[in-house]
């Protein structure tokens, strides 16, 4: 005798809440809170939400859709707000996926920045060489996905200048980063070339402290904090999406606006 397949009952609100966690930008949360329903999630993803695997696939498709929308909205000519030094947050908060006692110790004399991928000049850079590049600074707001923000002054070389110096293929899709603390992430080329994206070596006019990313941190005021890697040890250019530490655990890949 034929027995119909049992369909697991889903908690609609739980699914919606899980979907909202995929959208870290406050404006995206507001949009989803006003407009997302379980039926809408099904329509966006093309999935039948009958079991946990289907829900997971649906949420991933919503996250990918959100990445595409953010990339479409991104304006490479639009600048993030800048602030007077009097508005700097003191002290600037430490934030990482580990405690301060686990901050990596990097020997600046032995340090070499590895370069690979779609670039012409793949020689490893010393800190002395990096410090000789034209420097600029900016006072901008760091926005954390956890809901807090802080204003700081960062100094370094405009990342587009560095990419051009190493002969990077500027038509490539992605730039990836590996870090001394095993963190890794990647960004789109449009953000890499943004005028406010800096490869930073200093904070508040002094050598970048270990807690803020010594020997270097990528600073992007157009991205959420988890997209700003610290303790960078390697940079590579690619046409394959390298993912990221938090992105591979479900955070939105684009992570900005």
ABEGO torsion letter per residue (X at the ends): XBBBBBBBBBBAAAAAAAAAAABABAAAAAAAAAABBAAAAAAAAGBBBABAAAAAAAAAAAAAAAAAAAAAABBAABBBBBBBAAABBOBBBBBBABBAAABBBBBAAABBBBBBEBBABABBBBAAAAAABBBBBBBBBBBBAAGBBBBBBBBEBBAAAAAAAAGBBAABABBBBBBAAGBBBBBBAAAAABAABBBBABBGGBBBBAAAGOABBBBBAABBAAABBBGBABBBBBABBAEBAAAAAGBBAAGBX
